[in-house]
Amino acid sequence: MLVFVVLVAAIFAEGDGGILACFAKNHRVTPREQAILSYVAQNTGNPRISHELPVPIGTVKIRTHHPFEKTGTSNREEPLAAFWAE
């Protein structure tokens, strides 16, 4: 599992290029939501994400929830599975 998380984190950290950009475009995930998902892929909790970005924790929760809606998923693991399924 750790290797999976590290690999996904590396792909999500690519920024504007590669697989993430295509996935984000297909699901209309905004750049800020991509940033949030990169932290989610690294198994980072909302308080840490809030501190790192820095944005209010409520914003983190909303920006985490929106990609779930856009990808038809409901928890932190499912967007990663959807990402790999494409």
TAQUI-V595437 format. One record per run of one state. SS is the DSSP state (~ for helix, > for strand, _ for the rest). FROM is the first residue (numbers start at 1). LEN is the number of residues. If there is no record, write none. Layout:
ss = {SS & SS}
from = {FROM & FROM}
len = {LEN & LEN}
This chain:
ss = {_ & ~ & _ & ~ & _ & ~ & _ & ~ & _ & ~ & _ & ~ & _}
from = {1 & 2 & 13 & 18 & 28 & 31 & 42 & 46 & 54 & 57 & 72 & 78 & 86}
len = {1 & 11 & 5 & 10 & 3 & 11 & 4 & 8 & 3 & 15 & 6 & 8 & 1}
